[in-house]
Amino acid sequence: MSRRSVRTRKPLSDASTRPSSTAPSRSSPHRIGAILTPQFSYLGLALLLEPLHIANWLSQSTLFEWSLLSADGGPVPASNGLTVETAKLPSRPGTTATFFVLASFDPKTIARNKRLLTWLRREYAFGSQIAGIETGTEVLAAAGLLNGRQAAIHWDNLEGFQENYPDVRANARWYTLDARIATCAGATAVTDLILDWIGQRAGADLTKEIGQHLLHTQLRPPDAEQLKPLPAQSATGNTQVAQAIRLMKASLQTPPSCAELASAVRLSRRHFERQFKRCTGMAPVRYFLSLRLALAHQLLQQTDMAVSEVAAASGFRSFEHFSRIYKLQFGRAPSGDRRQSPDAPVMRMPER
């Protein structure tokens, strides 16, 4: 795919501003810096900026100004192959009210950028609001800005994030938002976050009108569940299969046998296996193996845990067996799957 360039607004000046919970005046727009990291989500950037543009358009004034930034300036590749031109991070602290850090793939590498982490800590100390979008939240955690706080993490990164940052109260919610720190799981949740954020500064009426233009008229609450319930919990109403799946998820390190699962949900093994396959399309053993491989896949790509530790954490008692099964599933050995990048293997899962 050929790479294309996207124009950006002019770089930030050094005029000093501070975050405000009140609507900005015509002469004092709220200044925003969108910090892009390599392989960021272009969707996340679009969902962040378009509501700000519509807010300015509807109000016929510049309520918000934004610049696209990166650690080194210049073109930054998005995960979809497009490139975006950026300015360097402001050298003077406190020149921008809010910074949004956008990241998606390879967050481990980005979170090791000590210069960026130091810069974020400085801006936070000078009063700027700092927000993490998708795995941009991991950058905030690496900078120590989320210790003791709640953080919204995309479900696919939750296991690795919790392993890496145990002092952060991570969960699979849509977003968190307060006057100093915000986090967002990414994808379409960015729309809900930025509409809430705009409403705190420019009023609920404007937020509602922006949502109408975006055909996003029902804002989801920040603590809503990211994933819909399993068909076994809803459409089929099979509470026994749902209970078995909950037991599987709670026992990944010490996997129970199929007979033990059947006994726990008060079914014969044969009847349990038939019901489970009817509800999920998979035999219980295969479904359970998929859950364990998904956990191993996440921990390998998202953490620095040793491969042997990952095998144990995902319930494989034999390292050799784990390596063989993993290679059959992903086409490469566990030791060769340590980066969460666009060209890395993908784990396709049944309904969760």
NORWO-V942437 format. One record per backbone hydrogen bond with DSSP energy under -1.0 kcal/mol. CO is the residue of the C=O (numbers start at 0). NH is the residue of the N-H. E is the energy in kcal/mol with one decimal. If there is no record, write none. Layout:
BEGIN
CO_NH_E / CO_NH_E
END
This chain:
BEGIN
3_82_-2.8 / 5_84_-1.4 / 24_27_-1.0 / 29_64_-2.2 / 30_97_-1.9 / 31_66_-1.7 / 32_99_-2.7 / 33_68_-3.0 / 34_101_-3.1 / 36_39_-1.3 / 38_104_-1.6 / 39_78_-2.8 / 40_44_-1.6 / 41_45_-2.4 / 42_46_-2.7 / 43_47_-1.4 / 44_48_-2.4 / 45_49_-2.5 / 48_52_-2.3 / 49_53_-2.5 / 50_54_-2.2 / 51_55_-2.0 / 52_56_-2.4 / 53_57_-3.1 / 54_58_-2.0 / 55_60_-1.5 / 60_62_-1.5 / 62_29_-3.0 / 64_31_-2.6 / 66_33_-2.8 / 67_86_-2.6 / 68_35_-3.2 / 75_83_-2.1 / 76_38_-2.7 / 77_80_-1.6 / 81_77_-3.4 / 83_75_-2.2 / 85_73_-2.3 / 86_69_-1.8 / 93_16_-1.6 / 96_128_-3.0 / 97_32_-2.5 / 98_130_-2.8 / 99_34_-3.2 / 100_132_-3.1 / 101_36_-1.4 / 102_134_-1.2 / 105_109_-1.5 / 106_110_-2.7 / 108_111_-1.2 / 109_112_-1.7 / 111_113_-1.5 / 112_116_-2.3 / 113_117_-2.6 / 114_118_-2.0 / 115_119_-2.4 / 116_120_-2.2 / 117_121_-2.0 / 118_122_-2.5 / 119_123_-2.4 / 120_124_-2.1 / 121_125_-1.6 / 122_127_-2.2 / 123_126_-1.6 / 128_98_-2.7 / 129_181_-1.8 / 130_100_-3.4 / 131_183_-1.6 / 132_102_-1.5 / 132_135_-2.4 / 133_136_-1.6 / 135_139_-1.5 / 136_140_-2.2 / 137_141_-2.5 / 138_142_-1.5 / 139_144_-2.2 / 140_143_-1.6 / 145_148_-2.6 / 148_168_-2.9 / 150_170_-2.1 / 153_156_-2.2 / 156_160_-2.4 / 157_161_-2.6 / 158_162_-1.7 / 159_163_-2.2 / 160_164_-2.8 / 164_167_-1.7 / 166_147_-3.0 / 167_169_-1.8 / 168_150_-1.7 / 170_152_-2.5 / 170_172_-1.6 / 173_184_-2.5 / 175_182_-1.7 / 179_129_-2.6 / 180_177_-1.8 / 181_131_-2.2 / 182_175_-2.7 / 183_133_-1.7 / 185_188_-1.6 / 186_189_-1.7 / 187_190_-1.1 / 188_192_-2.3 / 189_193_-2.8 / 190_194_-2.1 / 191_195_-2.0 / 192_196_-2.8 / 193_197_-2.7 / 194_198_-2.3 / 195_199_-1.7 / 197_200_-1.1 / 197_201_-3.2 / 198_202_-1.6 / 202_206_-1.6 / 203_207_-2.5 / 204_208_-1.9 / 205_209_-2.6 / 206_210_-2.4 / 207_211_-1.7 / 208_212_-1.8 / 209_213_-1.9 / 210_215_-3.4 / 220_223_-1.8 / 221_173_-1.8 / 221_174_-1.3 / 229_232_-1.8 / 229_233_-1.0 / 230_235_-2.3 / 236_238_-1.4 / 237_241_-1.9 / 238_242_-2.3 / 239_243_-2.1 / 240_244_-2.2 / 241_245_-2.1 / 242_246_-2.2 / 243_247_-2.3 / 244_248_-2.4 / 245_249_-1.6 / 247_250_-1.3 / 256_260_-2.1 / 257_261_-2.5 / 258_262_-2.3 / 259_263_-2.1 / 260_264_-1.5 / 261_266_-2.6 / 262_265_-1.3 / 267_271_-2.9 / 268_272_-2.5 / 269_273_-2.0 / 270_274_-2.5 / 271_275_-2.7 / 272_276_-2.2 / 273_277_-2.1 / 274_278_-1.9 / 275_279_-2.4 / 276_280_-2.3 / 282_286_-2.6 / 283_287_-2.7 / 284_288_-2.1 / 285_289_-2.2 / 286_290_-1.9 / 287_291_-2.1 / 288_292_-2.7 / 289_293_-2.3 / 290_294_-1.9 / 291_295_-2.3 / 292_296_-2.8 / 293_297_-2.2 / 294_298_-2.6 / 295_299_-2.5 / 296_300_-2.0 / 297_301_-2.6 / 298_302_-1.5 / 305_309_-2.2 / 306_310_-2.4 / 307_311_-1.9 / 308_312_-2.6 / 309_313_-1.6 / 310_315_-2.7 / 311_314_-1.6 / 317_321_-2.3 / 318_322_-2.6 / 319_323_-2.2 / 320_324_-2.7 / 321_325_-2.8 / 322_326_-2.2 / 323_327_-1.9 / 324_328_-1.8 / 325_329_-2.8 / 326_330_-2.2 / 332_335_-1.7 / 333_336_-1.8 / 338_340_-1.4 / 339_105_-3.6 / 340_343_-1.9
END
